[in-house]
Amino acid sequence: MKRDISTPTDVKFLVDSFYNEVRNDDCIGYIFNDVANVDWDDHLHCWALLHTKAIL
């Protein structure tokens, strides 16, 4: 059974899980990794804050 997203930790887990799939994806991962050279630590931190404010 899936549980509701109810804490900032839950949001961080969701964001980290999603972007882990994105950056390892054969079709689009290179756009983030090689073309845009995303700073993953900063990017994930910003997205987690944004979604935490939107969801909670």
Biopython code that builds the backbone (N, CA, C, O; Angstrom):
import numpy as np
from Bio.PDB.StructureBuilder import StructureBuilder

atoms = [
    (1, "MET", "N", (0.841, -1.180, 0.000)),
    (1, "MET", "CA", (0.000, 0.000, 0.000)),
    (1, "MET", "C", (0.885, 1.242, 0.000)),
    (1, "MET", "O", (1.830, 1.343, 0.782)),
    (2, "LYS", "N", (0.573, 2.173, -0.873)),
    (2, "LYS", "CA", (1.311, 3.427, -0.916)),
    (2, "LYS", "C", (0.759, 4.358, 0.144)),
    (2, "LYS", "O", (-0.427, 4.317, 0.472)),
    (3, "ARG", "N", (1.637, 5.199, 0.678)),
    (3, "ARG", "CA", (1.200, 6.128, 1.711)),
    (3, "ARG", "C", (1.236, 7.551, 1.166)),
    (3, "ARG", "O", (1.883, 7.825, 0.155)),
    (4, "ASP", "N", (0.555, 8.424, 1.827)),
    (4, "ASP", "CA", (0.499, 9.822, 1.427)),
    (4, "ASP", "C", (1.843, 10.507, 1.658)),
    (4, "ASP", "O", (2.626, 10.106, 2.519)),
    (5, "ILE", "N", (2.085, 11.538, 0.876)),
    (5, "ILE", "CA", (3.246, 12.390, 1.075)),
    (5, "ILE", "C", (2.859, 13.389, 2.157)),
    (5, "ILE", "O", (1.979, 14.225, 1.952)),
    (6, "SER", "N", (3.518, 13.298, 3.308)),
    (6, "SER", "CA", (3.086, 14.135, 4.426)),
    (6, "SER", "C", (4.207, 14.877, 5.134)),
    (6, "SER", "O", (3.949, 15.655, 6.053)),
    (7, "THR", "N", (5.459, 14.648, 4.717)),
    (7, "THR", "CA", (6.585, 15.317, 5.362)),
    (7, "THR", "C", (7.569, 15.798, 4.298)),
    (7, "THR", "O", (7.548, 15.312, 3.168)),
    (8, "PRO", "N", (8.424, 16.743, 4.652)),
    (8, "PRO", "CA", (9.471, 17.150, 3.719)),
    (8, "PRO", "C", (10.373, 15.984, 3.299)),
    (8, "PRO", "O", (10.871, 15.963, 2.174)),
    (9, "THR", "N", (10.580, 15.038, 4.174)),
    (9, "THR", "CA", (11.380, 13.859, 3.840)),
    (9, "THR", "C", (10.709, 13.042, 2.739)),
    (9, "THR", "O", (11.377, 12.521, 1.846)),
    (10, "ASP", "N", (9.373, 12.935, 2.812)),
    (10, "ASP", "CA", (8.631, 12.231, 1.767)),
    (10, "ASP", "C", (8.791, 12.923, 0.414)),
    (10, "ASP", "O", (8.977, 12.268, -0.612)),
    (11, "VAL", "N", (8.716, 14.249, 0.425)),
    (11, "VAL", "CA", (8.860, 15.021, -0.813)),
    (11, "VAL", "C", (10.261, 14.834, -1.378)),
    (11, "VAL", "O", (10.422, 14.615, -2.578)),
    (12, "LYS", "N", (11.270, 14.918, -0.526)),
    (12, "LYS", "CA", (12.653, 14.735, -0.973)),
    (12, "LYS", "C", (12.827, 13.351, -1.588)),
    (12, "LYS", "O", (13.484, 13.214, -2.620)),
    (13, "PHE", "N", (12.259, 12.345, -0.981)),
    (13, "PHE", "CA", (12.343, 10.985, -1.527)),
    (13, "PHE", "C", (11.709, 10.927, -2.918)),
    (13, "PHE", "O", (12.272, 10.322, -3.830)),
    (14, "LEU", "N", (10.545, 11.553, -3.082)),
    (14, "LEU", "CA", (9.869, 11.572, -4.373)),
    (14, "LEU", "C", (10.717, 12.268, -5.429)),
    (14, "LEU", "O", (10.910, 11.738, -6.523)),
    (15, "VAL", "N", (11.224, 13.457, -5.103)),
    (15, "VAL", "CA", (12.041, 14.228, -6.046)),
    (15, "VAL", "C", (13.319, 13.464, -6.394)),
    (15, "VAL", "O", (13.670, 13.343, -7.568)),
    (16, "ASP", "N", (14.007, 12.955, -5.389)),
    (16, "ASP", "CA", (15.245, 12.208, -5.629)),
    (16, "ASP", "C", (14.993, 10.970, -6.489)),
    (16, "ASP", "O", (15.775, 10.666, -7.391)),
    (17, "SER", "N", (13.916, 10.268, -6.211)),
    (17, "SER", "CA", (13.592, 9.058, -6.978)),
    (17, "SER", "C", (13.289, 9.383, -8.435)),
    (17, "SER", "O", (13.759, 8.702, -9.347)),
    (18, "PHE", "N", (12.496, 10.435, -8.642)),
    (18, "PHE", "CA", (12.140, 10.831, -10.005)),
    (18, "PHE", "C", (13.381, 11.239, -10.801)),
    (18, "PHE", "O", (13.597, 10.759, -11.915)),
    (19, "TYR", "N", (14.192, 12.124, -10.225)),
    (19, "TYR", "CA", (15.351, 12.613, -10.964)),
    (19, "TYR", "C", (16.449, 11.569, -11.093)),
    (19, "TYR", "O", (17.268, 11.666, -12.006)),
    (20, "ASN", "N", (16.495, 10.589, -10.225)),
    (20, "ASN", "CA", (17.427, 9.483, -10.413)),
    (20, "ASN", "C", (17.075, 8.727, -11.692)),
    (20, "ASN", "O", (17.956, 8.318, -12.447)),
    (21, "GLU", "N", (15.775, 8.548, -11.923)),
    (21, "GLU", "CA", (15.332, 7.901, -13.166)),
    (21, "GLU", "C", (15.662, 8.778, -14.374)),
    (21, "GLU", "O", (16.121, 8.280, -15.401)),
    (22, "VAL", "N", (15.428, 10.075, -14.248)),
    (22, "VAL", "CA", (15.685, 11.001, -15.359)),
    (22, "VAL", "C", (17.160, 10.987, -15.742)),
    (22, "VAL", "O", (17.498, 10.809, -16.912)),
    (23, "ARG", "N", (18.026, 11.173, -14.769)),
    (23, "ARG", "CA", (19.445, 11.292, -15.115)),
    (23, "ARG", "C", (20.057, 9.996, -15.603)),
    (23, "ARG", "O", (21.106, 10.022, -16.247)),
    (24, "ASN", "N", (19.439, 8.874, -15.319)),
    (24, "ASN", "CA", (19.935, 7.581, -15.797)),
    (24, "ASN", "C", (19.204, 7.078, -17.031)),
    (24, "ASN", "O", (19.507, 5.997, -17.537)),
    (25, "ASP", "N", (18.243, 7.855, -17.517)),
    (25, "ASP", "CA", (17.465, 7.451, -18.685)),
    (25, "ASP", "C", (18.316, 7.549, -19.955)),
    (25, "ASP", "O", (19.013, 8.541, -20.167)),
    (26, "ASP", "N", (18.252, 6.516, -20.792)),
    (26, "ASP", "CA", (19.040, 6.477, -22.016)),
    (26, "ASP", "C", (18.623, 7.549, -23.024)),
    (26, "ASP", "O", (19.453, 8.017, -23.804)),
    (27, "CYS", "N", (17.369, 7.936, -23.016)),
    (27, "CYS", "CA", (16.875, 8.906, -24.001)),
    (27, "CYS", "C", (17.087, 10.362, -23.586)),
    (27, "CYS", "O", (17.457, 11.185, -24.423)),
    (28, "ILE", "N", (16.864, 10.694, -22.331)),
    (28, "ILE", "CA", (16.936, 12.101, -21.931)),
    (28, "ILE", "C", (18.019, 12.417, -20.904)),
    (28, "ILE", "O", (18.305, 13.589, -20.658)),
    (29, "GLY", "N", (18.614, 11.418, -20.313)),
    (29, "GLY", "CA", (19.615, 11.653, -19.282)),
    (29, "GLY", "C", (20.774, 12.504, -19.755)),
    (29, "GLY", "O", (21.265, 13.356, -19.015)),
    (30, "TYR", "N", (21.220, 12.279, -21.000)),
    (30, "TYR", "CA", (22.363, 13.024, -21.506)),
    (30, "TYR", "C", (22.078, 14.527, -21.609)),
    (30, "TYR", "O", (23.000, 15.338, -21.515)),
    (31, "ILE", "N", (20.811, 14.901, -21.801)),
    (31, "ILE", "CA", (20.463, 16.319, -21.890)),
    (31, "ILE", "C", (20.778, 17.012, -20.568)),
    (31, "ILE", "O", (21.335, 18.109, -20.552)),
    (32, "PHE", "N", (20.427, 16.382, -19.489)),
    (32, "PHE", "CA", (20.682, 16.949, -18.170)),
    (32, "PHE", "C", (22.156, 16.830, -17.782)),
    (32, "PHE", "O", (22.737, 17.756, -17.216)),
    (33, "ASN", "N", (22.748, 15.684, -18.092)),
    (33, "ASN", "CA", (24.111, 15.404, -17.650)),
    (33, "ASN", "C", (25.183, 16.049, -18.518)),
    (33, "ASN", "O", (26.141, 16.621, -17.998)),
    (34, "ASP", "N", (25.028, 15.963, -19.838)),
    (34, "ASP", "CA", (26.087, 16.390, -20.745)),
    (34, "ASP", "C", (25.827, 17.742, -21.403)),
    (34, "ASP", "O", (26.756, 18.528, -21.586)),
    (35, "VAL", "N", (24.595, 18.015, -21.752)),
    (35, "VAL", "CA", (24.279, 19.267, -22.434)),
    (35, "VAL", "C", (24.111, 20.401, -21.425)),
    (35, "VAL", "O", (24.769, 21.436, -21.533)),
    (36, "ALA", "N", (23.232, 20.205, -20.447)),
    (36, "ALA", "CA", (22.954, 21.254, -19.460)),
    (36, "ALA", "C", (23.940, 21.252, -18.290)),
    (36, "ALA", "O", (24.022, 22.226, -17.542)),
    (37, "ASN", "N", (24.681, 20.168, -18.137)),
    (37, "ASN", "CA", (25.614, 20.030, -17.005)),
    (37, "ASN", "C", (24.954, 20.412, -15.687)),
    (37, "ASN", "O", (25.453, 21.274, -14.963)),
    (38, "VAL", "N", (23.849, 19.779, -15.384)),
    (38, "VAL", "CA", (23.083, 20.079, -14.179)),
    (38, "VAL", "C", (23.914, 19.789, -12.936)),
    (38, "VAL", "O", (24.544, 18.737, -12.824)),
    (39, "ASP", "N", (23.904, 20.731, -12.013)),
    (39, "ASP", "CA", (24.486, 20.529, -10.677)),
    (39, "ASP", "C", (23.398, 19.813, -9.874)),
    (39, "ASP", "O", (22.502, 20.448, -9.318)),
    (40, "TRP", "N", (23.491, 18.492, -9.823)),
    (40, "TRP", "CA", (22.399, 17.691, -9.262)),
    (40, "TRP", "C", (22.110, 18.024, -7.806)),
    (40, "TRP", "O", (20.942, 18.069, -7.418)),
    (41, "ASP", "N", (23.117, 18.257, -6.997)),
    (41, "ASP", "CA", (22.876, 18.566, -5.581)),
    (41, "ASP", "C", (22.038, 19.835, -5.447)),
    (41, "ASP", "O", (21.059, 19.860, -4.701)),
    (42, "ASP", "N", (22.417, 20.879, -6.164)),
    (42, "ASP", "CA", (21.682, 22.143, -6.105)),
    (42, "ASP", "C", (20.298, 21.996, -6.732)),
    (42, "ASP", "O", (19.305, 22.476, -6.185)),
    (43, "HIS", "N", (20.242, 21.336, -7.869)),
    (43, "HIS", "CA", (18.977, 21.157, -8.589)),
    (43, "HIS", "C", (17.960, 20.405, -7.735)),
    (43, "HIS", "O", (16.809, 20.825, -7.615)),
    (44, "LEU", "N", (18.382, 19.311, -7.152)),
    (44, "LEU", "CA", (17.463, 18.503, -6.345)),
    (44, "LEU", "C", (17.032, 19.239, -5.090)),
    (44, "LEU", "O", (15.881, 19.134, -4.667)),
    (45, "HIS", "N", (17.945, 19.978, -4.498)),
    (45, "HIS", "CA", (17.604, 20.763, -3.312)),
    (45, "HIS", "C", (16.516, 21.793, -3.655)),
    (45, "HIS", "O", (15.534, 21.930, -2.926)),
    (46, "CYS", "N", (16.698, 22.509, -4.760)),
    (46, "CYS", "CA", (15.720, 23.537, -5.173)),
    (46, "CYS", "C", (14.363, 22.920, -5.492)),
    (46, "CYS", "O", (13.329, 23.446, -5.081)),
    (47, "TRP", "N", (14.362, 21.813, -6.220)),
    (47, "TRP", "CA", (13.091, 21.168, -6.562)),
    (47, "TRP", "C", (12.389, 20.625, -5.328)),
    (47, "TRP", "O", (11.165, 20.701, -5.227)),
    (48, "ALA", "N", (13.150, 20.081, -4.393)),
    (48, "ALA", "CA", (12.538, 19.575, -3.163)),
    (48, "ALA", "C", (11.895, 20.705, -2.373)),
    (48, "ALA", "O", (10.798, 20.545, -1.837)),
    (49, "LEU", "N", (12.574, 21.847, -2.299)),
    (49, "LEU", "CA", (11.976, 23.007, -1.594)),
    (49, "LEU", "C", (10.706, 23.475, -2.288)),
    (49, "LEU", "O", (9.692, 23.720, -1.636)),
    (50, "LEU", "N", (10.759, 23.599, -3.597)),
    (50, "LEU", "CA", (9.586, 24.037, -4.359)),
    (50, "LEU", "C", (8.409, 23.104, -4.142)),
    (50, "LEU", "O", (7.303, 23.557, -3.850)),
    (51, "HIS", "N", (8.635, 21.813, -4.282)),
    (51, "HIS", "CA", (7.533, 20.860, -4.147)),
    (51, "HIS", "C", (7.055, 20.735, -2.706)),
    (51, "HIS", "O", (5.874, 20.482, -2.466)),
    (52, "THR", "N", (7.946, 20.906, -1.756)),
    (52, "THR", "CA", (7.527, 20.878, -0.351)),
    (52, "THR", "C", (6.545, 22.025, -0.086)),
    (52, "THR", "O", (5.518, 21.833, 0.565)),
    (53, "LYS", "N", (6.867, 23.206, -0.590)),
    (53, "LYS", "CA", (5.975, 24.354, -0.406)),
    (53, "LYS", "C", (4.647, 24.162, -1.128)),
    (53, "LYS", "O", (3.606, 24.598, -0.637)),
    (54, "ALA", "N", (4.675, 23.518, -2.284)),
    (54, "ALA", "CA", (3.460, 23.319, -3.067)),
    (54, "ALA", "C", (2.566, 22.217, -2.490)),
    (54, "ALA", "O", (1.340, 22.315, -2.541)),
    (55, "ILE", "N", (3.183, 21.181, -1.949)),
    (55, "ILE", "CA", (2.430, 19.993, -1.515)),
    (55, "ILE", "C", (1.992, 20.083, -0.061)),
    (55, "ILE", "O", (0.866, 19.713, 0.273)),
    (56, "LEU", "N", (2.873, 20.570, 0.804)),
    (56, "LEU", "CA", (2.572, 20.525, 2.240)),
    (56, "LEU", "C", (1.955, 21.802, 2.745)),
    (56, "LEU", "O", (1.648, 21.912, 3.932)),
]
sb = StructureBuilder()
sb.init_structure("model")
sb.init_model(0)
sb.init_chain("A")
sb.init_seg("    ")
for serial, (resi, resn, name, xyz) in enumerate(atoms, 1):
    if name == "N":
        sb.init_residue(resn, " ", resi, " ")
    sb.init_atom(name, np.array(xyz, "f"), 0.0, 1.0, " ", f" {name:<3s}", serial, name[0])
structure = sb.get_structure()
